[in-house]
Amino acid sequence: MVKPHDICDIDLLTIGDVESKDRENALTKIRHLCEFGHEPVIAAVVKLKIRSKSKLELPAIAEASLDLNGTPIRAHATGRSMTEAVDLLVDKISRRLRRRRKRFEDRRKQTLNRLRRTARQETDRHETSSEERGQVPGYSTIPIDEREVVRHKSLAMRPISLEEAADEMDQLDHDFYLFFDCDQNIDRVVYRNGGGKLYAMPVTAGETLPGNTRPPILPSPLVLNHLPLAEAKALLAVGEEPFVFFADSQNGRGQILYRRFDGHYGLITLAN
């Protein structure tokens, strides 16, 4: 499955007599670092330079510049050989990425703690009845063979946890929410049924679903299928569910096909 933080192509610039094995080594190690991160890498540039050894103790220079979701991360290193310079460069970038991830995780924990405190104070808000949410308008009736996908939304979203997805669904007043789960590394949907209960789909083996800050999040009885869009439309047409969560049969990414109140369908996908 393709992750949303898969990186773009890396631009490699060389000056001097840089051997092909050093080029491949630099690209492989920088790409691994980028894929290890938790944010999209919009652009990546690596520069390798070999200077004349006649008067220089450290003739090899390796530089890298990463655009990490709009934030520049840069580093450079020198060495007696290009292999040494690249290893030192990777070590510098790795430390900076770990520090950035730690800051991200600290902020996320603070946000979750704040949400838990708010949830305890406003339990009734998280147990909203269908009457409090208001009457949901009915769907217009259109013959099945006339229904079309009239709206396609492709979402570029940061990876979040299941609890965060449930919170965002509440804040947006939606009945389902498609996201990439940063804990399980899968495309996922959290949704609310007609009785106000929350469900997650799919559920991984041995996973303990959270339930301390809202009505418990339960494992969904629905099954995730790998389907072409035409089969997902047919499945939605014959069922009574408001949406079908399915994996694209070509790229494996999770998608939601949902009923619109005008009788047609909408499609939600996650941007690569």
N, C-alpha and C positions, 0 to 999 in steps of 0.2 A: 504494500500500500504506500502511495506517495504521501510524504509528510508535507504540511504547509510551509515548513521552514527549509525545504530543499532549496539549494542555492542556484544562482545564475551561473553562466559560464565564467570561468576565471580568466582574466586577461593577463597574459604573461609577456613581460618586456625583458629583453636581455641585452647586455652591452659587454663586448669582449668575448673571449673564448670560453663560453659556458657550454659544457658538455650536455648531451641529450639526457644522460642518466640523472644529472643534477636538475634539469628542467622537470622531468617526470617526478623526481623525488619531492621537489618543492610543491608542484601541483597536487600530488597525492596527499601530502601532509596538511596543506592549507584547506583542501576540500574536506578532509576528515574533521578538521576543527570546526569548519562552518556547519557541517551536518550535525555535529555534536551539540551545537547551540540550541537555544529555545526560541530564537527570533529569526524572522526572514532576513537573509543576506541579499540585499538588493543589487549590490555590485561588489566585485572583488578584483583587485589589481596586485600582481606580484612582480617585483623588479629584481633581477639578478644581474650583478655586475662583477667582472673580473678585471682588476687593475694590474698594471705592470708590477712584477715581483721584485724588480731590481732594487727598489728603495723602500719597500713596504713590508712590514712584518705580517700584516693582516690584509691580504689583497682581495679577499672575497667579501662582497656586500650583498645582503639579502634584505629586501624591504617588502612590506605588505600593507595594503590599505583596504579595509572592509567597510562597506556601508551597511551597518547593522540596524535595519528597520529605521533608517534616517539618522542614525548616530554613527559618526566616523570612529573607527578603531584603527590605529596605525602603530607600526613598530618597525624597527630596523636593527640589524645585527651585522657584525663583521667577524671573519674567521680566517684561519690559515688555509682552509679549503672551503668550497661552496657547501659541502655536506655539513661542516661545522657551523657555518653561518646560518644555514637553513634551520638546523636543530635549535640554535640559540633563538632565532626568530620565532619558531613555533612555541618555544617555552615561554617567551614574553607574551605572545598573543593569548596563549592558554591561560596564563595567570590573570590577564585582564578580563577574559571571558568568564572565568570562575568568579572573579570579584563582582562583575556585572550581574551574573546569575544570582549570586548570594543577595545582592541588593534587591533584585527583583523578587526573590523568594521572601525576603524580610517584609517587603511592602505588601506582598500577597497575604502573608500571615496576619499582618496588621489589619488588612481589609477584612479578612475572614473573621478575626476576633471582633471587629467592630460590628460586622453583620450579625454575629451570634448574639452580641449584647442587645442589638436592636430587635432581633427576633424574639428574645426572651421577654422584652418589654412590650412587644406588639404581637403576641401569639395569635390573637384573633385575626390580625391582618393576613397571616399566613394560612389561616383556616377559613378563607373566604368561601362563603356558600354560593351556590349558583344564583340565588336571589340577589345577593349583594353585588355580584359581578354583572347583573343586568341580564335581560333576555337576549339571547343570541339570535340574530335574524336568520330565517330559514334560507335554504339554498333555492335558487331559481331552477325550475325544471326545464332541462334541455335534453332532447334525444341523445342517446349515447354516441351515435355516429356523427353528431354535430359538435360535440365537445372538443375544444382545442386547448393547447397550452398557450395562453395569451400573455403570460408574464414569466420571465426567467430572471431570477436574481442570483448573481454570483457573489458570494460574500468573502471578503478578504479579512479574516479574523485571527486574532492572536489565540494560541492554545490556552485553554482555561480548564479548571477542574469541574467535576460534576456539580458540586455545590454552587460554584460561581455561575454555571449555566442556568441552574434552577432560579437563582436570584435574578439574573438578567431576564429570564422569561417572565418572572413576576413583575419586574420593573417595566417591561414593555407591554404587559397585559396580553401576552400571547398564550396560546394553549400548547404550543410545541416549540422546541428550540434546537436547531442543528448547530453542532460545534465540534471542534477537535479536542479530545480529552488529553490534557497534558500529562495525566497520571498513568493512563492506560495506553497512550499513543494510538488511538483509534478515532475514526469518525463516529459520532454518536448523536443520539437525539434524546432529550428529556421532554416528557409531555404530561399533560394533565387530562384525566378522563372526565366524563360527565359528573362523577361524584366528588371531584376535587382531589382525588388521590394523584400522587406523582409516580411516574414510571421512567425507567432508563432502559435504553435499547441501543446496542446489544449489551449483555452482561458477560464479563469474562469469568472463567473458572476460578473459584476461590476468592472472588472479590467481595468485600464487605461494603455494602452501600451505605452512605451517610443518612442520618435521620434525626439528628439532635437539634436542628435549627428550624424545622418546619415539619409538616406531615412527612412520615418516612418515605424515602425514595425506594420504590419497589422494583423488582425485576419484571420486565415487560413480558407478557404472554405472547407478544407478536414475534414473528420470525424474520430475521434479516435475509433477504434473497438477493442474489446477483441477477439483475434483469436488464434487458433493454428497455428504453422508455415506453415503447408500444405495449409491452407486457405489463409494465407498472400502471399504465392507463387502464388496461383491461381489468387489472386487479382492483383498482380504486373504483371502477365503474360498477362492479358487481357486489362490492362490500358496503358496509355502513360506516367505516372509519372515516374521519375527516382528512386523513393523509395516509400515504404509503411511504415508509422509509426503506430505501433499497440501495444496493451498491451497483454502480455503473458496471455493466458487463465488460467494458473495455479497459477502464483505468482503475476500477476498484474503489473509487471514492464514494462516500455516502452522499445520498441525495434525498430530497423530500419532494414528492408530488402531492399537492394538496388541493382540496376543493375550494373554489372561490364562490362567493355568494351570488355571482352572476351566472352560476352554473358551469362555467369553464374551469380550467385547471391552471395552477401556478406551479413553477418548478424552482426549487432552491438548491443551489450547489455551493460547495466550498472552493474558492479559488486555490489553484496550486501554488 
